[in-house]
């Protein structure tokens, strides 16, 4: 999957998991997606490089939309739209 870089995405909810070990990025993603409404956008902040593959794959498997990511100096910002 091609990683799409985005900027100025307006997220409805943010989950900050910077400095948390694997597999927290997927556990937190799954937990937060259950709490938001269909159509809302979740922003995940993480410094874990493995998330570059894991989060887009998770979106494909679950039927949610991977909008893209933005890079900060110290972490990534992933944007996922709840579709299911």
DSSP file (Angstrom, degrees, kcal/mol; ACC not computed):
  #  RESIDUE AA STRUCTURE BP1 BP2  ACC     N-H-->O    O-->H-N    N-H-->O    O-->H-N    TCO  KAPPA ALPHA  PHI   PSI    X-CA   Y-CA   Z-CA
    1    1 A X              0   0    0      0, 0.0     2,-0.4     0, 0.0    55,-0.1   0.000 360.0 360.0 360.0 135.6    0.0    0.0    0.0
    2    2 A X        -     0   0    0      1,-0.0     2,-0.4     2,-0.0     0, 0.0  -0.640 360.0-127.9 -78.4 128.9    1.3    3.5   -0.9
    3    3 A X        -     0   0    0     -2,-0.4     2,-0.5    65,-0.0    65,-0.0  -0.666  20.7-150.4 -80.2 128.2    1.5    5.8    2.1
    4    4 A X        -     0   0    0     -2,-0.4    65,-2.5    62,-0.1     2,-0.4  -0.873   3.9-146.0-102.6 125.7   -0.3    9.1    1.5
    5    5 A X  B     +a   69   0A   0     -2,-0.5     2,-0.3    63,-0.2    65,-0.2  -0.781  24.6 176.0 -92.2 133.3    1.0   12.2    3.2
    6    6 A X        -     0   0    0     63,-2.1     2,-0.3    -2,-0.4    65,-0.2  -0.839  13.7-161.0-130.0 164.9   -1.6   14.7    4.2
    7    7 A X        +     0   0    0     -2,-0.3    63,-0.0     1,-0.1    -2,-0.0  -0.983  66.9  24.2-145.1 157.3   -1.7   18.0    6.1
    8    8 A X  S    S+     0   0    0     -2,-0.3     2,-0.4     1,-0.2    -1,-0.1   0.823  70.7 164.8  59.5  36.3   -4.3   20.0    7.8
    9    9 A X        -     0   0    0     -3,-0.1     2,-0.9     1,-0.0    -1,-0.2  -0.707  34.4-136.0 -81.8 132.8   -6.7   17.1    8.5
   10   10 A X        -     0   0    0     -2,-0.4     2,-0.2     2,-0.0    31,-0.2  -0.800  23.2-161.4 -93.4 106.4   -9.3   18.0   11.1
   11   11 A X        -     0   0    0     -2,-0.9    31,-0.2     1,-0.1     3,-0.1  -0.611  18.9-154.0 -88.3 147.5   -9.6   15.0   13.5
   12   12 A X  S    S+     0   0    0     29,-2.3     2,-0.3     1,-0.3    30,-0.2   0.805  84.2  17.3 -83.6 -33.5  -12.6   14.5   15.8
   13   13 A X  E     -b   42   0A   0     28,-1.7    30,-2.9     2,-0.0     2,-0.4  -0.991  68.1-152.9-141.1 144.4  -10.5   12.6   18.4
   14   14 A X  E     -b   43   0A   0     -2,-0.3     2,-0.5    28,-0.2    30,-0.2  -0.972   2.1-164.6-122.0 135.9   -6.8   12.2   19.1
   15   15 A X  E     -b   44   0A   0     28,-3.0    30,-2.8    -2,-0.4     2,-0.8  -0.973   9.4-157.7-117.0 115.8   -5.0    9.3   20.7
   16   16 A X  E     +b   45   0A   0     -2,-0.5    30,-0.1    28,-0.2    28,-0.1  -0.825  28.9 153.4 -96.6 106.6   -1.5   10.0   21.9
   17   17 A X    >   +     0   0    0     28,-2.8     3,-1.9    -2,-0.8    30,-0.3  -0.003  17.7 148.6-121.9  28.1    0.5    6.8   22.1
   18   18 A X  T 3  S+     0   0    0      1,-0.3     3,-0.1    28,-0.2    28,-0.1  -0.401  72.0  18.4 -60.8 138.9    4.0    8.3   21.6
   19   19 A X  T 3  S+     0   0    0      1,-0.3     2,-0.3    -2,-0.1    -1,-0.3   0.442  94.9 127.3  75.0   4.3    6.6    6.2   23.5
   20   20 A X    <   -     0   0    0     -3,-1.9    -1,-0.3     1,-0.1    27,-0.2  -0.718  58.6-119.6 -90.9 144.5    4.3    3.2   23.9
   21   21 A X    >   -     0   0    0     -2,-0.3     3,-2.4     1,-0.1     4,-0.2  -0.354  45.5 -55.5 -80.7 158.3    5.6   -0.1   22.8
   22   22 A X  T 3  S+     0   0    0      1,-0.3    -1,-0.1     2,-0.2    29,-0.0  -0.450 118.0  29.2 -60.6 138.8    4.2   -2.4   20.1
   23   23 A X  T >> S+     0   0    0     -2,-0.1     4,-2.2    -3,-0.1     3,-1.0  -0.799  95.9  90.8-102.0  30.0    1.3   -3.5   19.9
   24   24 A X  H <> S+     0   0    0     -3,-2.4     4,-3.0     1,-0.3     5,-0.4   0.826  80.7  63.2 -57.9 -32.7   -0.2   -0.5   21.7
   25   25 A X  H 3> S+     0   0    0      1,-0.2     4,-1.4     2,-0.2    -1,-0.3   0.886 110.6  38.0 -61.6 -36.9   -0.7    1.4   18.4
   26   26 A X  H <> S+     0   0    0     -3,-1.0     4,-2.4     2,-0.2    -2,-0.2   0.870 116.5  50.7 -81.0 -37.7   -3.1   -1.3   17.2
   27   27 A X  H  X S+     0   0    0     -4,-2.2     4,-2.3     2,-0.2    -2,-0.2   0.926 114.5  43.9 -64.7 -43.8   -4.8   -2.0   20.6
   28   28 A X  H  X S+     0   0    0     -4,-3.0     4,-3.0    -5,-0.2     5,-0.3   0.888 112.2  53.6 -68.3 -39.5   -5.4    1.8   21.1
   29   29 A X  H  X S+     0   0    0     -4,-1.4     4,-2.3    -5,-0.4    -2,-0.2   0.947 111.5  45.1 -58.5 -49.4   -6.6    2.2   17.5
   30   30 A X  H  X S+     0   0    0     -4,-2.4     4,-1.2     1,-0.2    -2,-0.2   0.915 114.8  48.6 -61.8 -44.5   -9.1   -0.6   17.9
   31   31 A X  H  X S+     0   0    0     -4,-2.3     4,-0.6     1,-0.2     3,-0.3   0.923 113.6  45.4 -62.3 -46.6  -10.3    0.7   21.3
   32   32 A X  H >X S+     0   0    0     -4,-3.0     4,-1.0     1,-0.2     3,-0.9   0.856 106.4  58.7 -69.7 -35.4  -10.7    4.3   20.1
   33   33 A X  H 3< S+     0   0    0     -4,-2.3     3,-0.3     1,-0.3    -1,-0.2   0.822 101.8  56.0 -64.4 -29.6  -12.5    3.3   16.9
   34   34 A X  H 3< S+     0   0    0     -4,-1.2    -1,-0.3    -3,-0.3    -2,-0.2   0.739 107.5  50.7 -71.1 -21.8  -15.2    1.6   19.1
   35   35 A X  H << S+     0   0    0     -3,-0.9    -2,-0.2    -4,-0.6    -1,-0.2   0.648  99.8  72.8 -92.5 -16.9  -15.8    4.9   20.9
   36   36 A X  S  < S-     0   0    0     -4,-1.0     2,-0.2    -3,-0.3     3,-0.1  -0.586  81.8-108.9-100.4 163.8  -16.2    7.2   17.9
   37   37 A X    >   -     0   0    0     -2,-0.2     3,-2.2     1,-0.1    45,-0.3  -0.512  43.2 -84.3 -88.3 155.4  -19.2    7.5   15.5
   38   38 A X  T 3  S+     0   0    0      1,-0.3    45,-0.2    -2,-0.2    -1,-0.1  -0.331 117.9  27.2 -54.6 132.5  -19.3    6.4   11.9
   39   39 A X  T 3  S+     0   0    0     43,-3.0    -1,-0.3     1,-0.4     2,-0.1   0.212  93.6 121.1  96.0 -14.7  -17.8    9.2    9.7
   40   40 A X    <   -     0   0    0     -3,-2.2    42,-2.5    42,-0.1     2,-0.5  -0.448  58.5-128.0 -81.9 158.6  -15.6   10.6   12.4
   41   41 A X  E     - C   0  81A   0     40,-0.2   -29,-2.3   -31,-0.2   -28,-1.7  -0.915  14.1-156.0-112.9 130.5  -11.8   10.9   12.1
   42   42 A X  E     -bC  13  80A   0     38,-3.2    38,-2.5    -2,-0.5     2,-0.5  -0.880   4.1-155.4-103.0 132.7   -9.3    9.5   14.6
   43   43 A X  E     -bC  14  79A   0    -30,-2.9   -28,-3.0    -2,-0.4     2,-0.5  -0.937   8.6-164.1-106.4 128.5   -5.8   10.9   14.8
   44   44 A X  E     -bC  15  78A   0     34,-2.5    34,-2.8    -2,-0.5     2,-0.6  -0.962   3.9-158.6-116.4 123.4   -3.1    8.6   16.2
   45   45 A X  E     +bC  16  77A   0    -30,-2.8   -28,-2.8    -2,-0.5     2,-0.3  -0.891  29.0 149.1-100.9 121.9    0.2   10.0   17.4
   46   46 A X  E     - C   0  76A   0     30,-1.9    30,-3.5    -2,-0.6   -28,-0.2  -0.995  44.1-155.7-150.7 151.2    3.0    7.5   17.6
   47   47 A X        +     0   0    0     -2,-0.3     2,-0.6   -30,-0.3   -29,-0.1   0.253  61.6 118.2-106.4   9.6    6.7    7.3   17.1
   48   48 A X    >   -     0   0    0      1,-0.2     3,-1.5    28,-0.1     4,-0.3  -0.693  53.0-156.8 -84.2 115.7    6.6    3.5   16.3
   49   49 A X  T >  S+     0   0    0     -2,-0.6     3,-1.8     1,-0.3     4,-0.3   0.804  89.0  67.6 -61.4 -31.7    8.0    2.9   12.7
   50   50 A X  T >> S+     0   0    0      1,-0.3     4,-2.5     2,-0.2     3,-1.2   0.726  84.4  73.1 -62.5 -20.8    6.1   -0.4   12.4
   51   51 A X  H <>>S+     0   0    0     -3,-1.5     4,-1.9     1,-0.2     5,-0.5   0.744  78.9  75.5 -65.7 -22.2    2.8    1.6   12.4
   52   52 A X  H <45S+     0   0    0     -3,-1.8     4,-0.3    -4,-0.3    -1,-0.2   0.836 113.4  22.3 -59.5 -32.1    3.7    2.7    8.9
   53   53 A X  H <>5S+     0   0    0     -3,-1.2     4,-1.8    -4,-0.3    -2,-0.2   0.803 122.8  55.9 -97.1 -41.3    2.6   -0.7    7.7
   54   54 A X  H  X5S+     0   0    0     -4,-2.5     4,-2.5     1,-0.2    -3,-0.2   0.893 104.3  49.2 -65.5 -44.3    0.4   -1.9   10.5
   55   55 A X  H  X5S+     0   0    0     -4,-1.9     4,-2.2     2,-0.2    -1,-0.2   0.938 112.3  45.9 -68.8 -46.6   -2.2    0.9   10.6
   56   56 A X  H  ><S+     0   0    0     -5,-0.5     4,-2.0    -4,-0.3    -1,-0.2   0.905 115.0  49.7 -59.9 -37.9   -3.0    1.0    6.8
   57   57 A X  H  X S+     0   0    0     -4,-1.8     4,-2.4     2,-0.2    -2,-0.2   0.899 108.2  52.8 -65.8 -39.8   -3.2   -2.9    6.9
   58   58 A X  H  X S+     0   0    0     -4,-2.5     4,-2.0     1,-0.2     6,-0.2   0.907 108.2  51.4 -60.6 -41.8   -5.5   -2.7   10.0
   59   59 A X  H  X>S+     0   0    0     -4,-2.2     5,-1.5     1,-0.2     4,-1.4   0.915 109.5  49.5 -62.2 -43.8   -7.8   -0.3    8.0
   60   60 A X  H  <5S+     0   0    0     -4,-2.0     3,-0.3     1,-0.2    -1,-0.2   0.922 112.8  47.2 -60.1 -44.7   -7.9   -2.6    5.0
   61   61 A X  H  <5S+     0   0    0     -4,-2.4    -1,-0.2     1,-0.2    -2,-0.2   0.825 118.5  39.9 -67.6 -32.9   -8.8   -5.6    7.3
   62   62 A X  H  <5S-     0   0    0     -4,-2.0    -1,-0.2    -5,-0.2    -2,-0.2   0.536 108.3-115.8 -99.0  -7.2  -11.5   -3.7    9.2
   63   63 A X  T  <5S+     0   0    0     -4,-1.4     2,-0.2     1,-0.3    -3,-0.2   0.705  70.4 131.4  81.0  19.5  -13.1   -1.8    6.3
   64   64 A X      < -     0   0    0     -5,-1.5     2,-0.6    -6,-0.2    -1,-0.3  -0.646  60.6-104.6-100.4 164.0  -12.1    1.7    7.7
   65   65 A X  E     - D   0  81A   0     16,-2.3    16,-2.9    -2,-0.2     2,-0.9  -0.776  16.8-151.2 -97.8 121.6  -10.5    4.4    5.6
   66   66 A X  E     - D   0  80A   0     -2,-0.6    14,-0.2    14,-0.2     3,-0.1  -0.805  15.4-176.5 -84.4 108.7   -6.8    5.2    6.0
   67   67 A X  E     -     0   0A   0     12,-2.2     2,-0.3    -2,-0.9    -1,-0.2   0.905  44.1 -99.3 -74.9 -42.3   -6.8    8.9    5.1
   68   68 A X  E     - D   0  79A   0     11,-1.2    11,-2.5    -3,-0.1     2,-0.3  -0.953  33.6 -88.0 151.3-168.8   -3.0    9.3    5.4
   69   69 A X  E     -aD   5  78A   0    -65,-2.5   -63,-2.1    -2,-0.3     2,-0.4  -0.966  15.2-154.0-140.7 157.8   -0.3   10.5    7.7
   70   70 A X  E     - D   0  77A   0      7,-2.3     7,-3.0    -2,-0.3     2,-0.5  -0.945  20.5-133.9-124.6 147.0    1.6   13.6    8.6
   71   71 A X  E     - D   0  76A   0     -2,-0.4     5,-0.2     5,-0.2     2,-0.2  -0.911  17.5-172.2-109.8 127.2    5.1   13.7   10.0
   72   72 A X        -     0   0    0      3,-3.0     5,-0.0    -2,-0.5     0, 0.0  -0.501  44.6 -96.6 -98.0 176.4    6.1   15.8   13.0
   73   73 A X  S    S+     0   0    0     -2,-0.2     3,-0.1     1,-0.2    -1,-0.0   0.873 120.6  21.4 -62.9 -36.9    9.7   16.1   14.1
   74   74 A X  S    S+     0   0    0      1,-0.1     2,-0.3     2,-0.0    -1,-0.2   0.514 127.8  13.9-112.8  -7.6    9.3   13.4   16.8
   75   75 A X        -     0   0    0    -57,-0.1    -3,-3.0   -28,-0.0     2,-0.3  -0.971  68.4-104.8-159.7 169.8    6.3   11.3   15.8
   76   76 A X  E     -CD  46  71A   0    -30,-3.5   -30,-1.9    -2,-0.3     2,-0.5  -0.726  19.9-147.5 -99.7 152.7    3.8   10.4   13.1
   77   77 A X  E     -CD  45  70A   0     -7,-3.0    -7,-2.3    -2,-0.3     2,-0.3  -0.953  17.4-167.1-121.1 109.2    0.2   11.5   12.9
   78   78 A X  E     -CD  44  69A   0    -34,-2.8   -34,-2.5    -2,-0.5     2,-0.5  -0.748   5.6-153.5 -96.7 142.7   -2.1    8.9   11.4
   79   79 A X  E     +CD  43  68A   0    -11,-2.5   -12,-2.2    -2,-0.3   -11,-1.2  -0.972  14.6 177.6-122.7 124.2   -5.6    9.7   10.3
   80   80 A X  E     -CD  42  66A   0    -38,-2.5   -38,-3.2    -2,-0.5     2,-0.5  -0.989  16.0-151.1-128.1 129.0   -8.3    7.0   10.1
   81   81 A X  E     -CD  41  65A   0    -16,-2.9   -16,-2.3    -2,-0.4     2,-0.5  -0.871  21.5-125.7-100.8 129.6  -12.0    7.6    9.2
   82   82 A X        +     0   0    0    -42,-2.5   -43,-3.0    -2,-0.5   -18,-0.1  -0.613  40.1 159.0 -76.7 121.3  -14.5    5.2   10.7
   83   83 A X              0   0    0     -2,-0.5    -1,-0.2   -45,-0.2   -19,-0.1   0.576 360.0 360.0-114.4 -18.6  -16.6    3.6    8.0
   84   84 A X              0   0    0    -22,-0.0   -46,-0.1     0, 0.0   -20,-0.1   0.417 360.0 360.0-114.1 360.0  -18.0    0.5    9.7
